[in-house]
Amino acid sequence: MKEKVLAFLKEKDGYCSGEEISHKIGVTRAAIWKAIKKLQADGYEIESSTKKGYKLLLAPNIVTSSEVKEHLRTECLGQMIHYEKEIDSTNNKAKELAREGAEEGLLVVADKQTNGKGRLGRNWESPEGTGIWMSLILRPKILPQYASQITLVAGLCMCETLKAMTGLEASIKWPNDVVINGKKICGILTEMSAEMEGVNYIILGIGVNVNMTVFPEELPYASSLALEGGMEYSRKAIIDDFLERFEKEYNSYKQTPNLAGIKERYEQNCITLHKKVKLIKNAEEIIAEAIGITTDGALKVRYEDDTIEDIVSGEVSVRGLYGYV
């Protein structure tokens, strides 16, 4: 009911009476009034006039299903949305829905996470109304060993989205963190259910710090778009742009499961490359130079003795020598 009333208000340039809306939707004027009150409680600015009716003045910066889908131009990704105002983790919910048979492309999005997931079991700060906390259900017909490459595809797409939507110089910290001015803006975490012969589902979890203005002291290398850009950004517009970019690249990837098609763009956007990095493996630290990525997503490094090795994400931790990147 609430979404139907909202859709009608968005179609109108000016005022529309409660009677007009009730005839259009087929409910009582009292039901319309209740829906208007709920929309106002959600943050929609709706002017009410006894003689003129209702007029939508301003939509809030929220990520409900109706707001995200209003201008979304995809064939599959995000066409089904499960929205929660507050949730423990969008990845947890997406896994639950995937196990129950949810189709590929279903997007779980929340306004707040109480137990957001980061890499290596770390908690991801997910305060209310400030960021993008979402998880996509994917069901590619690929072998499990190729699944990790999807995170690099998503990282590139989000990097290009943030550049386009904000004008800020976003870059990728290999393999899939998006950074601006050397600080982490976006993290991506994939979880998979698979068997030897194929993937059952992949959960692509994404967190973007959009409009936060304060971070805990223990997160010195975290920042937000608002802090770096000096303004507030539309969360739903970022989600839409990302889904449209990612759907195109993901469809290509499913046909040919390697990164050959995006390798050049990825390397152009990767801030890790052509720098000295610290490799941490089994508590041992080794200095090397990052020189490129392979078509399967490994980081190619050159050691001081000029030997070259391909580093696989998850096996080795890569750190910049002079800060986060």
SVG drawing of the C-alpha trace seen along z (x, -y; Angstrom):
<svg xmlns="http://www.w3.org/2000/svg" viewBox="-13 -24 82 57">
<polyline fill="none" stroke="black" stroke-width="0.4" points="0.0,0.0 2.7,-2.5 4.7,-1.8 1.6,-2.2 0.8,-5.6 4.4,-6.7 4.5,-5.6 1.3,-7.6 2.7,-10.7 5.9,-10.5 3.9,-10.4 2.2,-13.7 3.8,-17.1 1.5,-18.8 -1.2,-18.0 -3.5,-15.0 -6.5,-14.5 -7.0,-11.6 -10.1,-10.8 -8.1,-10.6 -5.5,-8.3 -8.1,-6.1 -9.9,-5.6 -6.6,-4.9 -5.5,-2.3 -8.9,-1.0 -8.8,-1.6 -10.4,-4.0 -9.2,-7.5 -8.5,-6.5 -6.0,-3.9 -4.4,-6.5 -4.0,-8.8 -2.3,-6.0 0.0,-5.3 0.9,-9.0 1.7,-9.1 4.0,-6.1 5.8,-7.7 6.3,-10.8 7.7,-8.7 10.2,-7.2 11.4,-10.7 9.4,-11.7 8.4,-15.3 4.8,-15.3 2.7,-18.5 -0.9,-18.0 -3.6,-20.5 -7.3,-20.2 -8.4,-21.7 -5.6,-20.5 -4.6,-17.1 -1.1,-15.7 2.1,-16.7 5.5,-15.0 8.2,-17.7 11.3,-15.6 12.4,-12.0 14.9,-11.0 18.3,-9.5 17.1,-5.9 17.6,-2.6 14.2,-0.9 13.1,1.4 11.0,-1.3 13.7,-3.9 16.4,-1.6 14.3,-0.2 12.8,-3.5 15.5,-4.3 17.3,-0.9 18.0,0.3 19.1,4.0 17.6,7.2 18.4,9.3 20.5,7.8 18.4,5.9 15.1,6.6 14.2,8.5 15.1,6.7 14.8,7.7 15.1,4.6 15.6,4.5 15.8,1.3 18.1,3.1 19.8,6.5 22.7,8.4 24.4,8.9 23.1,8.7 25.4,11.6 23.8,13.8 20.3,13.0 21.4,13.5 22.8,16.9 19.6,17.9 17.5,16.8 19.9,18.6 19.6,21.8 15.8,21.5 16.1,21.2 16.2,17.5 17.0,16.7 20.1,15.1 20.1,11.3 18.2,11.0 19.6,8.0 19.6,7.8 20.0,4.3 19.8,2.8 19.9,-0.7 21.9,0.6 23.9,3.7 24.6,4.7 27.2,7.4 28.5,6.4 31.3,8.7 34.7,7.7 37.8,9.7 39.3,12.2 36.2,12.2 36.6,8.5 33.5,6.4 32.5,3.8 31.1,0.6 27.6,0.1 25.8,-2.8 22.2,-3.7 21.4,-5.9 24.9,-6.6 26.3,-3.8 25.5,-1.1 25.2,2.4 24.2,4.9 24.6,8.5 23.8,10.0 22.9,13.6 24.8,15.0 24.5,18.4 27.1,18.6 27.7,21.9 31.4,21.9 33.9,24.2 34.6,23.1 38.2,22.2 37.1,19.3 34.7,17.8 37.3,15.5 37.7,13.5 34.2,12.2 35.4,10.0 37.9,8.3 35.2,7.7 33.0,6.2 35.9,4.1 36.6,2.6 32.9,1.8 32.5,0.1 35.7,-1.9 34.4,-3.1 31.0,-3.8 32.4,-6.0 34.5,-7.9 31.5,-8.6 29.1,-9.5 31.4,-11.6 34.2,-12.9 36.7,-11.7 39.9,-9.8 38.9,-6.3 41.4,-3.5 41.6,0.2 43.8,1.7 44.3,5.3 42.3,7.4 39.0,5.5 39.1,2.6 38.2,-0.8 40.2,-3.6 40.3,-7.4 43.2,-9.5 44.8,-6.4 41.8,-5.6 39.3,-2.7 35.9,-3.6 34.5,-0.2 35.1,3.4 33.9,6.5 33.4,9.9 32.3,13.0 31.1,16.2 30.4,19.4 28.5,22.7 29.9,25.1 30.6,28.7 33.5,30.2 31.6,29.9 30.2,26.4 29.0,23.4 25.6,23.6 25.6,19.8 27.9,16.9 27.1,14.1 28.7,10.9 28.7,8.6 29.5,4.9 29.9,2.2 30.4,-1.5 31.1,-4.3 28.9,-7.0 27.9,-9.8 29.6,-9.0 31.4,-11.9 33.0,-10.2 35.1,-6.9 36.4,-5.1 40.1,-5.8 40.9,-2.2 40.1,-2.7 42.7,-5.3 42.7,-4.2 38.8,-4.3 37.0,-7.3 33.8,-8.1 32.7,-9.7 31.3,-12.6 34.5,-13.2 36.6,-13.1 34.2,-14.9 32.8,-17.5 29.1,-16.7 26.4,-14.2 25.8,-11.6 22.8,-9.6 23.1,-6.0 20.4,-4.7 22.1,-6.3 25.4,-4.6 23.6,-1.3 21.9,-1.6 25.0,-2.7 27.0,0.2 24.4,2.8 24.2,1.7 28.0,1.7 28.4,5.0 25.6,6.8 27.3,6.1 30.8,7.3 29.3,10.3 27.4,11.5 30.6,11.3 32.6,13.1 30.1,16.0 30.8,16.6 34.6,16.5 35.6,16.9 38.8,15.0 39.8,11.3 41.2,10.9 38.4,8.5 39.0,6.1 42.7,6.7 43.8,3.4 41.2,1.3 41.8,3.0 45.5,2.4 44.9,-1.3 42.8,-1.7 44.9,0.4 46.9,-1.8 48.8,1.3 50.8,1.6 54.3,0.1 54.9,-0.3 56.9,1.6 54.6,3.8 55.0,5.9 53.9,9.5 52.9,11.2 52.8,15.0 53.0,17.3 54.1,14.4 57.1,13.7 57.4,10.3 58.9,10.0 59.3,6.8 58.5,6.9 57.3,4.7 53.8,5.2 54.1,5.2 50.7,6.4 47.8,8.8 47.2,12.1 44.1,13.0 43.1,15.2 43.4,12.3 46.7,13.1 49.1,10.2 52.4,10.4 55.3,9.3 59.1,9.0 61.4,9.7 64.8,8.0 66.6,10.8 64.5,10.2 62.4,13.4 58.8,13.0 55.9,14.8 52.1,14.7 50.4,14.0 46.9,15.4 44.5,13.4 43.7,15.1 47.1,16.8 49.2,13.7 48.4,10.4 49.6,7.4 50.3,4.1 51.6,0.8 54.8,-0.4 53.6,-3.9 50.0,-3.5 46.9,-1.5 47.7,-1.1"/>
</svg>
